[in-house]
Amino acid sequence: MEGHEPTIDAVGLVRRIRDDLYEETKNLTNEELIAFYHGRAAATKERLARLHVEREMALRSA
C-alpha cells in the first residue's frame, strides 16, 4: 500500500524471538530441550483454554 508505514517490524520481531529462544535453550541437553518445549506447549494449551472460556462467557453475555 503506497504511503503506508508498517506499525510492526515483523522480521525484526521474529528475529528477536528466535534469538531470545536460542539464548534460553543453547546449553540444554536434548532431554532438557524436549522438557522445555513440553512445558511451553502445556502453558500454551492452558492459556488457550482460558481464552476460550473467557470468549464463550463474553459471547453469552453479549
DSSP file (Angstrom, degrees, kcal/mol; ACC not computed):
  #  RESIDUE AA STRUCTURE BP1 BP2  ACC     N-H-->O    O-->H-N    N-H-->O    O-->H-N    TCO  KAPPA ALPHA  PHI   PSI    X-CA   Y-CA   Z-CA
    1    1 A M    >         0   0    0      0, 0.0     3,-1.5     0, 0.0     2,-0.1   0.000 360.0 360.0 360.0 125.2    0.0    0.0    0.0
    2    2 A E  T 3   +     0   0    0      1,-0.3     3,-0.1     3,-0.0     0, 0.0  -0.406 360.0   9.8 -69.1 134.7    1.5    3.3   -1.1
    3    3 A G  T 3  S+     0   0    0      1,-0.2     2,-0.5    -2,-0.1    -1,-0.3   0.520  94.5 133.2  78.0   4.2    2.3    5.7    1.7
    4    4 A H    <   -     0   0    0     -3,-1.5    -1,-0.2     0, 0.0     0, 0.0  -0.788  43.5-155.9 -94.7 125.8    1.6    3.2    4.4
    5    5 A E        -     0   0    0     -2,-0.5     2,-0.1    -3,-0.1    -3,-0.0  -0.878  22.6-123.4 -97.5 122.7    4.1    2.9    7.2
    6    6 A P        -     0   0    0      0, 0.0     3,-0.1     0, 0.0    -1,-0.0  -0.402  13.1-156.5 -65.0 141.3    4.1   -0.6    8.9
    7    7 A T  S    S+     0   0    0      1,-0.1     2,-0.4    -2,-0.1    -2,-0.0   0.613  78.1  52.9 -92.6 -14.7    3.4   -0.3   12.6
    8    8 A I  S    S-     0   0    0      4,-0.0     2,-1.4     5,-0.0     3,-0.2  -0.984  71.2-144.8-125.2 130.2    5.1   -3.7   13.3
    9    9 A D     >  +     0   0    0     -2,-0.4     4,-2.7     1,-0.2     5,-0.2  -0.717  25.7 179.2 -88.5  86.2    8.5   -4.8   12.2
   10   10 A A  H  > S+     0   0    0     -2,-1.4     4,-2.6     1,-0.2     5,-0.2   0.885  76.5  49.0 -60.8 -43.1    7.6   -8.4   11.7
   11   11 A V  H  > S+     0   0    0      1,-0.2     4,-2.4     2,-0.2    -1,-0.2   0.935 113.6  46.6 -64.1 -45.3   11.0   -9.5   10.5
   12   12 A G  H  > S+     0   0    0      2,-0.2     4,-2.4     1,-0.2    -2,-0.2   0.891 112.0  51.5 -62.5 -39.9   12.7   -7.8   13.5
   13   13 A L  H  X S+     0   0    0     -4,-2.7     4,-2.5     2,-0.2    -2,-0.2   0.933 111.0  46.7 -62.9 -47.3   10.1   -9.3   15.9
   14   14 A V  H  X S+     0   0    0     -4,-2.6     4,-2.7     1,-0.2    -2,-0.2   0.908 113.1  49.7 -62.8 -42.2   10.7  -12.9   14.5
   15   15 A R  H  X S+     0   0    0     -4,-2.4     4,-2.8    -5,-0.2    -1,-0.2   0.904 110.9  49.1 -63.8 -41.2   14.4  -12.5   14.7
   16   16 A R  H  X S+     0   0    0     -4,-2.4     4,-2.7     2,-0.2     5,-0.2   0.928 112.6  47.3 -64.6 -44.5   14.3  -11.2   18.3
   17   17 A I  H  X S+     0   0    0     -4,-2.5     4,-2.5     2,-0.2    -2,-0.2   0.931 113.9  48.3 -61.2 -45.6   12.0  -14.1   19.4
   18   18 A R  H  X S+     0   0    0     -4,-2.7     4,-2.4     1,-0.2    -2,-0.2   0.929 113.7  46.3 -59.6 -47.0   14.3  -16.6   17.6
   19   19 A D  H  X S+     0   0    0     -4,-2.8     4,-2.4     2,-0.2    -2,-0.2   0.897 112.8  49.2 -66.2 -40.8   17.5  -15.1   19.2
   20   20 A D  H  X S+     0   0    0     -4,-2.7     4,-2.0     2,-0.2    -1,-0.2   0.912 111.8  49.3 -63.8 -42.2   15.9  -14.9   22.7
   21   21 A L  H  X S+     0   0    0     -4,-2.5     4,-1.5    -5,-0.2    -2,-0.2   0.900 110.1  51.3 -64.5 -40.9   14.8  -18.6   22.4
   22   22 A Y  H  X S+     0   0    0     -4,-2.4     4,-1.9     1,-0.2     3,-0.4   0.939 109.9  49.1 -60.8 -47.0   18.2  -19.6   21.2
   23   23 A E  H  < S+     0   0    0     -4,-2.4     4,-0.3     1,-0.2    -1,-0.2   0.872 111.9  49.8 -60.9 -36.7   19.9  -17.9   24.2
   24   24 A E  H  < S+     0   0    0     -4,-2.0    -1,-0.2     1,-0.2    -2,-0.2   0.780 124.3  27.4 -72.6 -27.0   17.4  -19.6   26.5
   25   25 A T  H >< S+     0   0    0     -4,-1.5     3,-1.8    -3,-0.4    -2,-0.2   0.452  86.3 102.4-116.5  -2.2   18.0  -23.1   25.1
   26   26 A K  T 3< S+     0   0    0     -4,-1.9    -3,-0.1     1,-0.3    -1,-0.1   0.762  88.4  42.3 -62.3 -27.0   21.5  -23.1   23.7
   27   27 A N  T 3  S+     0   0    0     -4,-0.3    -1,-0.3    -3,-0.1     2,-0.2   0.311  89.8 113.5-102.1   9.1   23.0  -25.0   26.6
   28   28 A L    <   -     0   0    0     -3,-1.8     2,-0.1     1,-0.1    -3,-0.1  -0.526  64.4-125.4 -82.1 146.9   20.2  -27.6   27.1
   29   29 A T     >  -     0   0    0     -2,-0.2     4,-2.7     1,-0.1     5,-0.2  -0.323  35.9 -98.9 -74.9 170.8   20.7  -31.3   26.5
   30   30 A N  H  > S+     0   0    0      1,-0.2     4,-2.4     2,-0.2     5,-0.2   0.913 126.8  49.5 -58.4 -42.4   18.3  -33.0   24.1
   31   31 A E  H  > S+     0   0    0      1,-0.2     4,-2.3     2,-0.2    -1,-0.2   0.914 112.3  47.2 -63.8 -42.8   16.2  -34.2   27.1
   32   32 A E  H  > S+     0   0    0      2,-0.2     4,-2.5     1,-0.2    -2,-0.2   0.877 110.9  52.4 -65.9 -37.4   16.1  -30.8   28.7
   33   33 A L  H  X S+     0   0    0     -4,-2.7     4,-2.4     2,-0.2    -2,-0.2   0.908 109.3  48.9 -65.5 -42.1   15.1  -29.2   25.3
   34   34 A I  H  X S+     0   0    0     -4,-2.4     4,-2.4     2,-0.2    -2,-0.2   0.928 112.6  48.1 -62.0 -45.0   12.3  -31.7   25.0
   35   35 A A  H  X S+     0   0    0     -4,-2.3     4,-2.5     2,-0.2    -2,-0.2   0.892 109.4  54.2 -62.6 -39.4   11.1  -30.9   28.5
   36   36 A F  H  X S+     0   0    0     -4,-2.5     4,-2.3     1,-0.2    -2,-0.2   0.943 111.8  43.1 -58.5 -49.6   11.4  -27.2   27.8
   37   37 A Y  H  X S+     0   0    0     -4,-2.4     4,-2.7     2,-0.2    -2,-0.2   0.853 111.3  54.5 -69.7 -33.7    9.1  -27.5   24.7
   38   38 A H  H  X S+     0   0    0     -4,-2.4     4,-2.5     2,-0.2    -1,-0.2   0.925 110.3  47.7 -61.9 -43.1    6.7  -29.8   26.6
   39   39 A G  H  X S+     0   0    0     -4,-2.5     4,-2.3     2,-0.2    -2,-0.2   0.912 112.3  48.3 -63.8 -42.9    6.4  -27.1   29.3
   40   40 A R  H  X S+     0   0    0     -4,-2.3     4,-2.3     2,-0.2    -2,-0.2   0.914 112.2  49.4 -62.8 -43.0    5.9  -24.4   26.7
   41   41 A A  H  X S+     0   0    0     -4,-2.7     4,-2.6     1,-0.2    -2,-0.2   0.910 111.0  49.5 -64.2 -42.2    3.3  -26.4   24.9
   42   42 A A  H  X S+     0   0    0     -4,-2.5     4,-2.3     2,-0.2    -1,-0.2   0.907 111.3  49.1 -63.8 -41.6    1.4  -27.2   28.1
   43   43 A A  H  X S+     0   0    0     -4,-2.3     4,-2.4     2,-0.2    -1,-0.2   0.898 112.1  48.7 -64.8 -40.0    1.4  -23.5   29.1
   44   44 A T  H  X S+     0   0    0     -4,-2.3     4,-2.6     2,-0.2    -2,-0.2   0.916 110.3  51.0 -65.5 -43.1    0.1  -22.5   25.7
   45   45 A K  H  X S+     0   0    0     -4,-2.6     4,-2.1     1,-0.2    -2,-0.2   0.912 112.0  47.4 -60.7 -42.9   -2.6  -25.1   25.9
   46   46 A E  H  X S+     0   0    0     -4,-2.3     4,-2.2     2,-0.2    -2,-0.2   0.915 111.9  49.9 -64.0 -43.6   -3.7  -23.9   29.3
   47   47 A R  H  X S+     0   0    0     -4,-2.4     4,-2.3     1,-0.2    -2,-0.2   0.905 111.2  49.0 -62.9 -42.2   -3.7  -20.2   28.1
   48   48 A L  H  X S+     0   0    0     -4,-2.6     4,-2.4     2,-0.2    -1,-0.2   0.883 108.8  53.2 -65.6 -38.1   -5.8  -21.1   25.1
   49   49 A A  H  X S+     0   0    0     -4,-2.1     4,-2.2     2,-0.2    -2,-0.2   0.919 110.1  47.8 -62.8 -43.1   -8.3  -23.0   27.2
   50   50 A R  H  X S+     0   0    0     -4,-2.2     4,-2.6     1,-0.2    -2,-0.2   0.921 111.7  49.7 -63.2 -43.5   -8.7  -19.9   29.5
   51   51 A L  H  X S+     0   0    0     -4,-2.3     4,-2.5     1,-0.2    -1,-0.2   0.888 109.1  52.8 -62.9 -38.4   -9.1  -17.6   26.5
   52   52 A H  H  X S+     0   0    0     -4,-2.4     4,-2.6     2,-0.2    -1,-0.2   0.929 110.4  47.1 -62.5 -45.3  -11.7  -20.0   25.0
   53   53 A V  H  X S+     0   0    0     -4,-2.2     4,-2.4     1,-0.2    -2,-0.2   0.926 112.8  49.4 -62.3 -45.1  -13.7  -19.9   28.3
   54   54 A E  H  X S+     0   0    0     -4,-2.6     4,-2.2     1,-0.2    -1,-0.2   0.897 111.7  49.1 -61.5 -40.5  -13.4  -16.1   28.5
   55   55 A R  H  X S+     0   0    0     -4,-2.5     4,-2.6     2,-0.2    -2,-0.2   0.923 110.6  49.8 -65.7 -44.2  -14.6  -15.8   24.9
   56   56 A E  H  X S+     0   0    0     -4,-2.6     4,-2.1     1,-0.2    -2,-0.2   0.908 111.5  49.0 -61.1 -42.0  -17.6  -18.1   25.4
   57   57 A M  H  X S+     0   0    0     -4,-2.4     4,-1.7     1,-0.2    -1,-0.2   0.907 111.5  49.4 -64.6 -41.0  -18.6  -16.2   28.5
   58   58 A A  H  X S+     0   0    0     -4,-2.2     4,-0.8     1,-0.2    -2,-0.2   0.899 110.9  49.6 -65.1 -40.9  -18.3  -12.9   26.7
   59   59 A L  H  < S+     0   0    0     -4,-2.6     3,-0.4     1,-0.2    -1,-0.2   0.880 110.9  49.8 -66.5 -37.2  -20.4  -14.2   23.8
   60   60 A R  H  < S+     0   0    0     -4,-2.1    -1,-0.2     1,-0.2    -2,-0.2   0.826 111.9  47.6 -70.8 -30.9  -23.1  -15.5   26.1
   61   61 A S  H  <        0   0    0     -4,-1.7    -1,-0.2     1,-0.2    -2,-0.2   0.573 360.0 360.0 -87.4  -7.5  -23.3  -12.2   28.0
   62   62 A A     <        0   0    0     -4,-0.8    -1,-0.2    -3,-0.4    -2,-0.1   0.467 360.0 360.0 -81.8 360.0  -23.5  -10.1   24.8
